[in-house]
Amino acid sequence: MGRTKTYDRDNIAERAMHLFWDNGYYNTTARQLAEATGLNVSSLYAEFGSKEGLYQAAVERYERDMVTTYIGALEEPGASLATLRKVLQQYPEFARADGGSAGCLLCNAAIEQAPTPLASQASTERYVSRLSAGVSHVLTNAQRDVALGPDVDVEALSHYLAATILGLFVMVRAKTRPEILDNAVRQALAQIDAMAK
């Protein structure tokens, strides 16, 4: 009879997520993962198969919880231009937070190409698709509510804003001065306001 697990898999993935988020995939060692999770390396790899398997579980946890925290408001049925404004304005605040921010785990993975270029591409594509869909949902709502002109190209604008948001996260990770993010957000919002009725 096998030994009963004395740990929660999801909790282990969350602890690993924070470590990968701070350090990146390649700068995170098996020993650091063991220390962060409270499990020895053999137990970690028995559960997740490998460091890459643990990383994938961490990314899934990030997509489920953190992505929802950052952009979930865009997916709400009644999301409006005010919702989009609030989401965009949070990025300069991340830059002002004590100790800065680790940015976005998925953006960091795309830049680092961790754990492999293909895996990073897949997670980035999921994130961009979800982000673009959330922005598109807001813009479609705004057109329906006559807050945005009918001639606005929702698809193109949603892709532009998704790219802007990802870029803001990279700037947060790079510890760019908050004033620069303020200006970037202000310009993005000015473009939206110019299209609003």
N, C-alpha and C positions, 0 to 999 in steps of 0.2 A: 504494500500500500504506500502511495506517494505521500510526501510530507505536505501538511497543510500550509498554505501560504499565510504569512503573517503580515503581509503588506497589501496595499491597494495599488493596482496597476496604474490607474488614472492619476493617483497622487504621485507616483514615481515619475510618470510622464510629465507632470506639471513641474516637478523639481528640476528635471532635466531640461525642460523648456526654458526655464529662467537662466540656467547655466549656458546653454547654447545661445540664447538671446544676448547675453552679456559678452560672451567670449568668442562666438562664432563656432562653427563646426570643427575646423582644423585646430584651433587653439584650445579646444576642450579635450582633456585627456580622460582615459578610462578611470584613472585614480580620482580625478576631480568629480567624475560622475558618481563613483562609489561613495565619496565623502558627502556629496550633495543629497544623494538618495538614501543613504544609510544601508545600502546593500553592497555586498562584495561584487567584484567584476563578474565572477562566475555566475552568480544569481541573476545579475542584470542581463547577461548574454543568454542565459537559459530562458529568461522570460521574453526578451526582445530579439534574440537571434544574433545581434551584432550592435556595434555603435550606430551604424546606419539605421538599423531597425528601431533603436531607441530614439534616434533623431526623427524618424518618420512619425513615431508616436507623439513626439513633442510638437512637431509641426501640425499634426491633426488636432492636438489639444489647443494650439494657438489659433488655428482656423476656427475652431468651434467656439472658443471663449473670447479671445482677445480681438479677433477681427470683428466679432459681433459687438464687443464693447466700443470699438472705434467707429464702425460704420453701420451698425445695426439700425440706428435711427432712420437711415435712408430707406430701409426696407419696410418700415411701418406703413400700413395702409394709407394713412393721412399725411405722409411726409410731404413737406412743402419747401419752397425756396428758403424760408426761415430755418428749416431743419438743415438744409445744405449749408447755409451761412454758419450755423452753429458748429457743424462738423468741421468746416474749413478753419474756423477760428480757434479750434482746440490745438492746432499744431504749434503756433507760437507759444502757447501756454506750456506745451510739453518742453519746449526749448528753455522756458524760464523755470521749470521745476527744479527743485534742489537736486544737485548732482547730475542734472541733465537727464537724458533718456537713452535707452539702448536702441531707439528707433523702432523699426518693425522687423520682426524675425524673418518674415518672408522677403522683404526688400534686402535685408542683410544677406540672406541665403543666395539671392539672385546675383548680388555683387560678388560674393565669395565663391559662387558656384558650388554650393555645399548641399549634400555630400558629393553629388556629381552634377555635371551640367544638365543632364536630362531630368534628374529629380528636381533640381532647382527650377528648371523651366516649367515643369508640370505644376509645381506649387504656385509659381508666379502667375501662370496662365489662369489657374483657378481663382486667385486673388483678384487679378485684373478683371476677369469676367464678372465676378461677384460685385466688385466696386463699380464697374461700368453699369451693370444692371441696376444697382441701387441708385446711382445718379440719374440714369435714364427714367427710373420709376418716379423720382422727384420731378424731373422736367416734364414728364407726361402728365403728372398730376397738375402741374402749374399750367400747362396748356389747356387742360380740361377745365380748370378753374378760371381761365382767362387771365392768369397772372403772367403768362408768357406768350409772346406772339406765336401764331400758328405757323409762321414761316421759319421758325428756329429749327435747325437741323439737330434734333435730339441726339441721334447716334453720334454725330461728330463732336458735339459739345460734351457729351458724357465721356467720350474717350479722352478728350482734352482735359477735363476735370479729374479723371482717374489718373492720368499721367501727372497732373499737378500735385495731387495728393501723395502719390508715390514719391515724387521728387521732394516734397516737404518732409516726408519721413526720412529720406536719405540726409537731408540737411539737418534734421534733428539729431540723427546718429553722428554726424560730423561736428556737432556742437557749434553750428553756425549761429551767429548773433541773432537773437530773437527779432531785432528790428528788421533784418533781411526777410525773415519769414512773414512778419507783419506786412511788409511791402508786397510780397508775392501774393499773399492772401487778399490784400486790398485790391490788387489789380485783377485777380480772378473774379472777385465779387463785383468789381466795376463792370466787367464784361457781362456778367449775368444781369446786373441792374440795367444795363443799356438795352438788353433784349426784353426786359420786363415791361409790362404795360402799366 
